[in-house]
Amino acid sequence: MASVGAENKFLTRRRREGGEDNDAVDVKKNRNVPSRLESCLDQPVDLSVREVVKFMPSPLSAKHYDADTTEPISCGLRTMEELLSWKRSEANPFNVAVVPLAPRDPPLARCPRRTLVSHDMMGGYIDDRFIQGTNAETPYSFYHWQYIDIFNYFSHVLVTIPPVVWTNAAHKHGVVVLGTFITEWTDGAAMCEAFLKDEESYRAVADKLVQISHCYGFDGWLVNIENALSEVAVKNTPLFLRYLTDQMHERVSGSLVVWYDSVIENGQLKWQNELNQSNRMFFDACDGFFTNYNWTEQSLEFMKDYSGAQRRQADIYVGVDVFARGQVVGGMFETNKALELIRKHNFSTAIFAPGWVYETHDDKSEFRKNQNKFWGLLSNYLYVHRPASPLPFISSFCQGFGKAVYWRGQPETKGSWFNLTAQEIQPLYYHQNLEAEGWLRTSGCPEDAWNGGCSLLLDGVIPATRITPVCAKIFSLQVPLALKTLVTFIFKASPGITVSLELKTTDASQCTHVDVQEVSLTSVSPEVLADGHQLVTQMSQLCGSRNPGGWTVRCSQVELHGCVLREVCVRIQRDGEAQDMPFSCRVGEIMILDTAGLQVPPELIQGLCIDDVVWLRGAGSSPQSSPSLRLNATLRWDYPVGLVRHFRVYWRRLRGPDPRIPPGQLVAVGQAYSNLFRVTELVVPEPPALLELVVEPVIKKGFLVPESHWGRRSLSYTADLTQ
């Protein structure tokens, strides 16, 4: 049994499938030079890594690793020299997205009115720069993904590369992620004159932007030229945009390049607040146009009839500044007024800086309340897209932050944490008024959880006049069901109510027609299985003891042919006499599985290796304690990442300076979300010593993986006798 350490940290990594950049071609040409991962996989599994403890400056890139702790961080590129010299071989492996862009319904290309969010907060790269997570007390997060189609990470550095935690979270929900390429002021003008002077120069910049997006696994760029351009530069700008757009489409499936309303055809920096003849040349060269914020309804009426917008209204994103700077419609908690007009004229929208709900409110503990209020006010003008991945469908509602990390209803570690890669598929959040004095609300609840950082809280009042159950829709989906489907439903309800699950399905044939918005739904109540049922017994054997601790774990079965799951609802029925009944129900997890797939994956973790070792001395927890020896190292291994919720990383002492002390137990170090993890500031015994690092796959379906499938590697280290 593993004991749990005082801290958990989290991380992510993904290699983008598909094409290759020039660096990759160079590697192919020289096949005698193995990659670092291939070198590790070639090592015998039982080989102990040997180290001499030396206190030397870290050889790791200061851009990609924190100077004090060596933990991996996300960052952008500040200069044109950095961009043009960028190489895939020198990229940050930790910042590569681990989650591919999930399918969704309807696909983005079929959405007539889209929603883009441009996240601009406090200069960018704050808590979200820590790839393996941080212990932020009150971080900013985003979890209304079902309402948006495109997420843009915005800052004022030349090349804003989205922190990987955002790409992972967005991709889980089928949301496209854009970085930002921006030039501003005098320095920006000089850069533009240099890279837009001729075809060779602008192609060199575009090629690097494509390579960066492809390497890090995000989906395109917002291009924002906010400085005047010379006659030559402005003439070449549409050519640059067209080349960048074509190359992105060729290399990254589903990619987008969006132009921001700034300079016009004569090179002047002159925001138009609309698409018109002065800026159409840029729109025609790329995938979309993001207008400035000072538009009026007359601007929308003009664009609706403008010839340059015909058949491409969905590609015009009318900008809304949530901070309400300048002469704008709406903003702040009246942003809905702007969206009402935008949707009235059938345009897409770009919501700029919705982090206003966090940034301008001093009491950060009210963040969830303010966030839910803001998006609730907009909900009538936003369009829900549905996750459309095949089974399994699993969510424990984690929002990527919390007050503790829970596992099966028990806190594994206590203390605030933040890592958006840990976020799971998010439900629908809303407040609904019922008849009389009744109401229903869905919200994230960090006070208790089944897995991760929070559960889904359903609370409200069942009015005395209501006879039928309250039905809370928590997911809108497009998921094909198996012939035999197992549903596990984990919840914790207040007294006096009966809680059950309701699925709404439709015939799969109704979902094959393009642009069919409404389909007929059939309500299905899954058959609850008794404790002795073969499937319940099988799940218990696969998952082990769940020790519910007040949680109800319910298994149900559905047998349907040719059906698609469209909605998941929770029904809440009052048990007693007719009276106003306050209620609460925490939903811990929902899993919908194909019964044919109920087995532990046969794969083993292979090739676990240790490299990039850095030794540090650090002070202990009390002033009187002597400085401790601290290990920092990168672990790499090979395992199908799509099977796992995360990996647990452990360590234990095998042998220390005192041979009379027996080997220690496994102690948790952190959680990884890819085949890569950076151990940081791990206090270890003084040399000479031998320790072991262990990686356990935690399967999404909850099945326990035998220890024989875990990865292990020992590290032997001695003191530096030359000093």
C-alpha positions in Angstrom: 0.0 0.0 0.0 1.4 3.4 -1.0 1.4 6.2 1.6 0.5 9.7 0.3 3.0 12.6 0.2 2.2 16.1 1.3 1.9 17.5 -2.2 0.5 16.4 -5.5 1.6 18.1 -8.8 0.1 17.6 -12.2 1.4 17.7 -15.8 0.6 17.0 -19.4 2.2 16.1 -22.7 1.2 15.0 -26.2 2.9 14.5 -29.5 0.8 15.8 -32.4 0.2 13.1 -35.1 0.8 13.9 -38.7 3.3 16.0 -40.6 6.8 17.0 -39.8 8.8 20.2 -39.8 12.3 20.8 -41.0 13.8 19.7 -37.7 12.0 16.4 -38.0 13.3 16.0 -41.5 16.8 16.6 -40.3 16.4 13.9 -37.7 15.2 11.5 -40.3 18.2 12.2 -42.5 20.5 11.3 -39.6 19.2 8.0 -38.4 22.3 7.4 -36.3 21.2 10.0 -33.8 18.4 8.4 -31.6 15.9 10.5 -29.9 16.1 10.9 -26.1 13.0 8.7 -25.6 14.3 6.0 -28.0 17.6 5.9 -26.0 15.7 5.4 -22.8 13.5 2.6 -24.2 16.7 0.8 -25.3 18.0 0.6 -21.8 17.5 -2.7 -19.9 14.5 -2.3 -17.6 16.5 -3.6 -14.5 19.4 -1.2 -15.1 19.9 1.2 -12.2 20.7 4.8 -13.1 23.9 5.9 -11.4 24.5 9.5 -10.3 27.2 11.4 -8.4 25.7 14.2 -6.3 27.1 17.5 -7.7 25.7 20.9 -7.0 26.0 22.6 -10.4 23.9 25.2 -12.2 20.9 23.6 -14.0 21.6 22.9 -17.6 17.9 23.2 -18.4 16.5 26.0 -20.5 15.5 29.0 -18.3 12.6 29.6 -20.6 11.1 26.2 -20.2 12.0 25.4 -16.5 11.6 27.5 -13.3 15.1 28.7 -12.3 14.6 27.8 -8.6 12.7 24.5 -8.7 13.3 23.2 -12.3 9.6 22.6 -12.7 8.4 23.0 -16.3 6.7 26.2 -17.3 4.9 27.6 -20.4 6.1 30.8 -22.1 5.9 32.8 -25.4 8.5 34.2 -27.7 9.3 37.9 -27.3 11.5 38.7 -30.3 11.6 38.0 -34.0 15.0 36.5 -33.5 13.5 34.0 -31.0 10.8 33.1 -33.5 13.1 32.7 -36.6 15.6 30.6 -34.6 12.9 28.3 -33.1 13.6 24.6 -33.5 11.4 21.7 -32.7 14.4 19.9 -31.2 14.7 22.7 -28.7 11.0 23.0 -27.9 9.5 22.4 -24.5 8.4 18.7 -24.4 6.2 19.4 -21.4 4.2 22.0 -23.3 3.0 19.6 -26.0 -0.7 18.9 -25.7 -1.7 15.4 -24.6 -5.3 15.6 -25.7 -6.4 15.6 -29.3 -9.2 17.8 -30.5 -12.4 15.8 -29.6 -15.2 15.4 -32.0 -18.3 17.5 -31.4 -21.8 18.0 -32.7 -22.4 20.1 -34.7 -18.9 20.3 -36.1 -17.5 23.9 -36.1 -17.8 24.2 -39.9 -21.5 23.7 -39.6 -22.1 26.3 -36.8 -23.8 29.3 -38.3 -23.2 31.5 -35.2 -20.0 30.8 -33.3 -18.5 32.0 -30.0 -14.8 32.8 -29.7 -13.3 33.6 -26.3 -10.1 35.6 -26.2 -8.5 35.1 -22.8 -6.5 38.2 -21.8 -5.7 38.4 -18.1 -3.0 40.2 -16.3 -0.4 39.9 -19.0 -0.8 36.1 -19.3 1.3 33.2 -18.1 0.3 33.5 -14.5 -0.9 30.4 -12.5 -1.5 28.6 -15.8 2.2 28.7 -16.7 3.0 25.9 -14.3 2.5 22.8 -16.5 2.4 20.3 -13.6 0.1 22.5 -11.6 0.4 24.9 -8.7 -1.0 25.3 -5.2 -2.8 28.6 -6.0 -5.5 29.3 -3.4 -8.0 31.1 -5.6 -7.1 30.6 -9.3 -9.0 31.6 -12.4 -10.5 28.8 -14.3 -12.9 28.3 -17.2 -15.5 25.5 -17.3 -18.4 26.7 -19.5 -16.8 25.0 -22.5 -20.2 23.8 -24.0 -21.0 27.4 -24.9 -17.9 28.2 -26.9 -16.3 27.1 -30.1 -12.9 28.7 -30.2 -10.5 29.6 -27.3 -7.7 32.2 -28.0 -4.9 32.7 -25.4 -3.9 36.4 -25.7 -1.0 38.3 -24.3 1.2 41.1 -25.6 4.3 39.1 -26.4 5.1 38.7 -30.1 4.2 35.0 -30.2 1.8 33.8 -27.5 2.0 30.0 -27.3 -1.0 28.8 -25.3 -0.1 27.1 -22.0 -0.7 23.4 -22.5 -3.2 23.2 -19.6 -5.6 25.3 -21.7 -5.1 23.3 -24.8 -5.8 20.0 -23.0 -8.9 21.3 -21.3 -10.3 22.9 -24.5 -9.6 19.9 -26.6 -11.5 17.6 -24.3 -14.6 19.6 -25.1 -14.0 19.9 -28.8 -12.9 23.5 -28.6 -10.3 24.9 -31.0 -7.3 26.7 -29.5 -5.5 29.6 -31.1 -2.3 31.3 -30.1 -1.6 35.0 -30.8 0.8 36.7 -33.2 0.9 40.4 -32.3 3.0 43.4 -33.3 2.5 46.8 -31.6 4.0 50.2 -31.3 7.3 51.3 -32.8 9.1 48.0 -32.2 6.1 46.2 -33.8 6.3 48.5 -36.9 10.0 47.7 -37.3 9.4 44.0 -37.1 6.6 44.2 -39.7 8.8 46.2 -42.1 11.5 43.5 -41.8 9.3 40.3 -42.2 6.8 41.8 -44.7 9.4 43.2 -47.0 9.3 40.2 -49.4 8.0 36.7 -50.0 11.0 34.9 -48.5 10.7 36.9 -45.3 7.0 36.5 -44.6 7.1 32.8 -45.6 9.9 32.3 -43.0 7.8 33.7 -40.3 4.6 31.8 -41.4 6.6 28.5 -41.5 7.8 29.0 -37.9 4.2 29.8 -36.7 3.0 26.6 -38.4 5.8 24.5 -36.9 5.1 25.9 -33.4 1.4 25.1 -33.6 2.0 21.7 -35.0 4.6 20.8 -32.4 2.7 22.0 -29.4 -0.6 20.6 -30.5 -2.8 23.7 -30.7 -5.0 24.7 -33.7 -4.0 28.1 -35.2 -3.5 31.8 -34.7 -5.1 35.1 -34.1 -3.1 37.6 -36.1 -3.1 41.2 -34.6 -1.0 43.8 -36.4 -1.6 46.9 -34.3 0.8 49.3 -35.9 1.0 51.2 -39.2 2.4 49.5 -42.3 4.3 50.8 -45.2 3.0 50.4 -48.8 5.2 47.3 -49.4 4.3 45.8 -46.0 0.6 46.2 -46.3 0.6 44.8 -49.9 2.4 41.7 -48.6 0.1 41.2 -45.5 -2.7 39.4 -47.3 -0.1 37.2 -49.0 1.4 36.4 -45.6 -2.1 35.6 -44.3 -3.0 33.4 -47.2 0.3 31.5 -47.1 0.0 31.0 -43.3 -3.7 29.9 -43.6 -2.9 27.4 -46.4 0.0 25.9 -44.6 -1.9 25.6 -41.3 -4.8 23.8 -43.1 -2.3 21.4 -44.7 -0.4 20.6 -41.5 -3.1 20.8 -38.7 -6.5 19.4 -39.3 -9.3 21.8 -38.3 -7.0 24.7 -37.9 -8.0 28.4 -38.1 -6.3 31.7 -38.8 -8.3 34.8 -37.7 -7.4 38.4 -38.4 -8.0 41.2 -35.9 -9.6 44.5 -37.2 -6.7 46.9 -37.0 -4.8 48.2 -40.1 -6.6 49.0 -43.3 -5.7 48.6 -47.0 -3.5 51.8 -47.1 -1.5 50.7 -44.1 -3.0 53.1 -41.6 -3.8 51.7 -38.1 -7.5 52.6 -38.1 -9.9 50.3 -36.4 -13.1 50.0 -38.4 -15.3 48.2 -35.9 -16.8 46.3 -38.9 -15.9 44.5 -42.0 -15.8 46.8 -45.0 -14.0 47.6 -48.2 -11.0 49.0 -46.2 -10.2 45.7 -44.5 -11.8 43.1 -46.7 -8.5 42.2 -48.3 -7.4 40.6 -45.0 -10.6 38.8 -44.4 -10.5 37.3 -47.9 -7.0 35.8 -47.1 -7.8 33.9 -44.0 -10.5 32.0 -42.0 -12.1 34.7 -39.9 -12.3 38.4 -38.9 -12.4 39.6 -35.3 -13.9 43.2 -35.2 -12.9 45.9 -32.8 -15.3 46.6 -30.0 -16.7 50.1 -30.7 -19.4 48.9 -33.2 -23.0 50.0 -33.3 -26.1 48.3 -34.5 -25.7 50.3 -37.7 -22.4 48.5 -38.1 -24.1 45.1 -37.9 -26.8 46.2 -40.3 -24.2 47.3 -42.8 -22.2 44.1 -42.6 -25.3 42.0 -43.0 -25.9 43.5 -46.4 -22.2 44.0 -47.3 -21.2 41.9 -50.4 -17.9 40.9 -48.8 -19.7 39.2 -46.0 -22.1 37.1 -48.0 -21.9 33.4 -47.4 -19.3 34.0 -44.7 -21.3 35.6 -41.8 -20.2 32.8 -39.5 -16.6 33.8 -40.1 -17.2 37.4 -38.8 -16.6 37.5 -35.0 -18.1 40.7 -33.6 -15.8 41.8 -30.7 -17.2 42.4 -27.2 -14.9 43.9 -24.6 -16.1 42.6 -21.2 -14.3 45.4 -19.5 -16.5 47.9 -21.5 -13.6 50.2 -22.5 -14.6 53.0 -24.9 -18.0 53.5 -26.5 -19.3 49.9 -26.5 -22.6 48.1 -26.2 -22.9 46.3 -22.9 -19.9 44.8 -21.2 -19.3 43.6 -17.6 -22.6 42.0 -16.3 -24.4 43.6 -19.2 -22.4 41.8 -21.9 -25.7 40.0 -22.8 -26.9 43.3 -24.3 -24.1 43.1 -26.9 -24.8 39.5 -27.7 -28.5 40.1 -28.1 -27.7 42.5 -30.9 -25.0 40.4 -32.5 -27.2 37.3 -32.6 -30.2 39.3 -33.9 -28.1 40.0 -37.0 -26.8 36.4 -37.2 -23.1 37.0 -36.6 -20.6 35.1 -34.6 -19.0 36.8 -31.6 -15.6 37.2 -30.0 -15.8 37.7 -26.2 -12.7 39.5 -25.1 -11.3 39.2 -21.5 -14.2 37.4 -19.7 -11.7 37.0 -16.9 -13.1 40.4 -15.8 -15.3 38.3 -13.4 -12.1 37.4 -11.6 -9.7 40.2 -12.2 -11.8 43.1 -11.1 -13.5 41.5 -8.0 -11.4 41.6 -4.9 -13.1 38.7 -3.1 -11.7 35.8 -5.2 -13.6 33.3 -3.1 -16.7 34.6 -5.0 -15.2 33.7 -8.3 -17.4 30.7 -9.0 -20.5 32.7 -8.1 -19.5 35.6 -10.4 -18.4 33.2 -13.2 -21.7 31.4 -13.2 -23.7 34.7 -13.1 -21.8 36.0 -16.1 -22.3 33.0 -18.3 -25.8 32.5 -17.1 -26.7 35.9 -18.4 -25.3 35.1 -21.8 -26.7 31.6 -22.0 -29.8 32.6 -24.1 -27.4 33.9 -26.8 -25.0 31.0 -26.8 -25.4 27.6 -28.5 -24.5 24.4 -26.8 -22.3 22.0 -28.7 -22.3 18.3 -27.7 -19.4 16.0 -27.1 -19.5 13.3 -29.8 -16.7 10.9 -28.8 -17.5 7.2 -28.8 -17.9 5.2 -25.5 -16.7 5.3 -22.9 -18.2 8.5 -21.6 -16.8 9.4 -18.1 -16.8 12.5 -16.0 -16.3 13.1 -12.3 -16.9 16.9 -12.9 -13.5 18.1 -11.8 -13.0 21.7 -12.8 -9.2 21.6 -12.7 -8.9 23.2 -9.2 -10.0 22.6 -5.7 -9.3 22.5 -2.0 -8.2 18.8 -2.0 -7.5 16.0 -4.4 -10.1 13.2 -4.0 -9.9 9.6 -5.0 -13.1 7.5 -4.6 -14.6 9.8 -2.2 -11.6 10.2 0.1 -9.1 13.1 0.1 -5.7 11.9 -1.2 -4.1 15.2 -0.4 -5.4 18.3 1.3 -4.6 21.9 0.2 -5.5 24.2 -2.7 -4.4 23.2 -6.1 -4.8 24.2 -9.8 -4.2 22.3 -13.0 -6.6 22.6 -15.9 -5.3 19.4 -17.5 -7.0 17.6 -14.6 -10.3 19.1 -15.7 -12.9 16.5 -16.9 -15.8 16.8 -19.3 -17.9 19.6 -17.9 -21.7 19.4 -17.3 -24.3 22.1 -18.0 -24.3 24.8 -15.3 -27.5 26.8 -14.9 -30.2 28.2 -12.6 -33.8 27.3 -13.4 -37.0 28.6 -11.9 -39.7 26.1 -11.3 -43.4 26.7 -10.7 -44.4 28.5 -7.5 -41.4 29.1 -5.3 -39.4 26.2 -6.7 -36.0 26.4 -8.3 -33.1 24.2 -9.5 -29.4 25.0 -9.7 -26.3 23.1 -11.0 -22.9 24.1 -9.8 -19.4 22.8 -9.0 -18.9 21.9 -5.3 -15.3 21.8 -4.0 -16.4 20.8 -0.5 -16.8 17.1 -1.4 -15.9 15.0 -4.4 -15.6 11.5 -5.7 -12.5 12.0 -7.9 -10.5 15.2 -8.5 -11.4 18.5 -7.1 -15.1 18.9 -7.0 -18.5 17.2 -7.5 -21.6 18.4 -9.3 -24.0 19.9 -6.8 -27.7 19.9 -7.7 -29.7 21.9 -5.2 -33.0 23.8 -5.0 -36.6 23.6 -3.8 -39.3 21.1 -5.0 -42.5 23.2 -4.7 -45.4 21.7 -2.9 -47.5 21.9 -6.0 -45.2 19.7 -8.0 -46.2 16.0 -8.5 -43.7 14.9 -11.1 -39.9 14.6 -10.4 -37.6 17.5 -11.0 -35.4 16.6 -14.0 -32.0 18.2 -14.1 -30.3 17.9 -17.5 -26.6 17.7 -16.8 -25.1 16.6 -20.2 -26.1 17.3 -23.8 -24.3 14.7 -25.9 -24.1 12.9 -29.2 -22.7 9.5 -28.1 -23.5 6.2 -29.9 -24.6 3.6 -27.4 -23.5 -0.1 -27.5 -25.9 -3.0 -27.7 -25.4 -3.5 -24.0 -24.4 -0.4 -22.1 -23.3 -0.3 -18.4 -24.0 3.0 -16.5 -22.5 3.7 -13.1 -24.0 6.6 -11.2 -22.3 7.8 -8.0 -24.1 10.3 -5.8 -24.8 11.6 -2.3 -28.3 12.9 -1.6 -30.0 14.8 1.2 -32.8 13.0 3.2 -36.3 12.9 1.9 -35.7 12.5 -1.8 -35.3 9.7 -4.3 -32.7 10.1 -7.0 -32.5 8.3 -10.3 -30.9 8.6 -13.7 -32.7 9.3 -16.9 -31.2 8.9 -20.4 -32.7 10.5 -23.5 -31.8 8.8 -26.7 -32.7 9.0 -30.4 -32.4 6.6 -33.3 -29.0 6.9 -34.9 -30.5 7.4 -38.3 -31.9 10.7 -37.2 -28.4 12.0 -36.5 -27.0 11.4 -40.0 -28.7 14.3 -41.7 -26.7 17.5 -42.0 -28.2 20.5 -40.2 -30.9 18.6 -38.4 -31.3 20.6 -35.2 -34.3 18.9 -33.6 -34.7 15.2 -33.2 -37.3 13.2 -31.3 -36.0 11.9 -28.0 -37.0 8.8 -26.1 -36.6 8.7 -22.3 -34.9 5.6 -20.9 -34.6 4.7 -17.3 -31.6 2.3 -16.9 -32.4 -1.0 -15.1 -30.7 -0.8 -11.7 -28.7 -4.0 -11.1 -28.8 -5.9 -7.8 -25.6 -6.3 -5.9 -25.2 -10.0 -6.9 -25.6 -9.3 -10.6 -22.8 -10.6 -12.8 -21.9 -7.1 -14.1 -21.8 -5.6 -10.6 -19.6 -8.5 -9.4 -17.3 -8.0 -12.5 -17.0 -4.2 -11.8 -16.2 -4.9 -8.1 -13.5 -7.3 -9.2 -12.0 -4.8 -11.7 -12.3 -1.7 -9.6 -11.6 -3.2 -6.1 -13.1 -1.9 -2.9 -14.6 1.6 -3.5 -15.3 2.4 0.2 -18.1 4.8 -0.6 -18.1 6.8 2.6 -21.6 8.1 2.3 -21.7 7.9 -1.5 -24.2 5.7 -3.3 -22.6 3.6 -6.1 -25.3 2.4 -8.5 -24.8 0.2 -11.5 -27.5 0.0 -14.3 -27.8 -1.6 -17.7 -29.3 -0.4 -20.9 -29.9 -2.7 -23.9 -30.7 -0.7 -27.1 -30.0 -1.1 -30.8 -28.9 1.6 -33.1 -29.4 4.5 -30.6 -27.5 7.7 -29.8 -27.4 9.2 -26.3 -28.5 12.8 -26.4 -29.1 13.8 -22.8 -28.2 12.7 -19.3 -30.6 13.8 -16.7 -30.9 13.3 -12.9 -34.5 12.9 -11.6 -35.2 14.1 -8.1 -38.5 13.0 -6.5 -39.9 14.1 -3.1 -40.6 11.1 -0.8 -43.0 12.6 1.7 -46.2 14.7 1.7 -46.7 17.7 -0.6 -44.7 20.6 0.8 -41.9 22.8 -0.3 -38.9 20.6 -0.1 -35.3 22.0 -0.1 -32.9 19.4 -1.5 -29.3 18.8 -2.5 -27.6 16.0 -4.4 -23.9 15.8 -5.1 -23.1 13.8 -8.2 -19.7 12.3 -7.9 -19.2 10.5 -11.2 -21.1 9.1 -14.2 -19.6 6.4 -16.4 -21.2 5.0 -19.5 -19.4 1.9 -20.7 -19.7 -0.7 -23.4 -20.1 -4.0 -21.5 -17.8 -5.7 -24.1 -14.9 -3.6 -22.9 -14.9 -4.5 -19.3 -11.3 -5.7 -18.9 -8.0 -4.3 -17.7 -5.8 -3.2 -20.6 -3.0 -5.7 -21.2 -0.4 -2.9 -21.9 2.6 -2.5 -19.5 4.5 0.7 -18.8 7.7 0.3 -20.8 11.1 1.9 -20.9 10.9 4.1 -17.8 14.0 6.2 -17.7 15.4 9.0 -15.6 17.3 12.0 -17.1 18.0 15.7 -16.6 19.0 15.2 -13.0 19.6 18.3 -10.9 20.7 18.1 -7.3 19.8 21.0 -4.9 20.2 21.7 -1.2 17.1 23.2 0.5 16.1 24.3 4.0 13.9 22.1 6.0 10.5 23.0 7.4 11.9 24.4 10.6 14.6 27.0 11.1 16.6 24.5 13.2 16.6 21.7 10.6 19.7 21.2 8.4 19.3 21.7 4.6 17.9 18.6 2.9 19.2 16.9 -0.3 16.6 17.4 -3.0 16.3 15.4 -6.2 15.0 17.0 -9.5 14.7 14.7 -12.5 12.6 14.0 -15.6 10.9 10.6 -16.0 9.9 9.3 -19.4 8.0 6.1 -20.3 5.8 4.6 -22.9 2.1 3.7 -22.5 -1.1 4.4 -24.4 -2.1 7.8 -22.9 -5.7 7.6 -24.2 -6.4 4.8 -21.7 -5.6 6.7 -18.6 -7.1 9.4 -16.4 -3.6 10.1 -15.1 -0.5 8.4 -13.9 0.5 8.2 -10.2 4.2 8.8 -9.6 5.8 7.3 -6.4 9.2 7.0 -4.9 10.7 4.8 -2.1 14.0 4.3 -0.5 15.6 1.0 -1.2 18.9 1.5 0.6 20.3 4.4 2.5 23.6 5.3 4.2 22.5 3.2 7.2 22.1 -0.4 6.0 20.2 -1.3 9.2 17.2 0.7 8.0 14.8 -1.5 5.9 13.4 -0.3 2.5 10.6 2.3 2.8 7.1 2.3 1.5 6.0 3.9 -1.7 5.3 7.6 -1.2 3.2 9.6 -3.7 5.1 12.3 -5.6 2.5 13.6 -8.0 0.2 12.9 -11.0 1.2 12.9 -14.7 -1.1 13.3 -17.7 1.3 12.0 -20.3 4.4 9.8 -20.6 6.5 12.5 -19.0 6.9 13.9 -15.5 9.3 16.3 -13.8 10.2 15.3 -10.2 11.0 18.5 -8.4 12.4 19.2 -4.9 12.0 15.6 -3.7 13.7 15.3 -0.3 15.8 12.1 -0.4 18.3 10.4 1.9 22.0 11.5 2.0 24.4 9.5 -0.2 25.3 6.8 -0.7 21.7 5.6 -1.3 19.5 3.7 -3.7 15.9 4.8 -4.4 13.2 3.6 -6.7 10.8 5.7 -8.9 7.5 4.0 -9.8 4.7 5.0 -12.3 1.2 3.5 -12.0 -1.4 3.9 -14.8 -4.8 5.0 -13.4 -7.3 3.8 -16.0 -10.2 6.1 -16.9 -12.7 3.3 -16.3 -11.5 2.9 -12.8 -10.0 -0.6 -13.3 -7.0 -1.4 -11.1 -3.8 -2.1 -13.0 -1.7 -4.9 -11.4 1.7 -3.8 -10.1 3.4 -6.1 -12.6 2.2 -3.5 -15.3 3.6 -0.5 -13.5 6.9 1.1 -14.5 9.9 1.1 -12.2 13.5 2.4 -12.3 16.1 2.6 -9.5 18.5 5.5 -9.0 21.8 4.9 -7.2 23.8 7.9 -6.1 27.0 8.6 -4.3 28.7 11.7 -2.9 31.1 13.7 -5.0 34.5 12.7 -3.5 36.4 15.2 -5.6 35.2 18.2 -3.5 
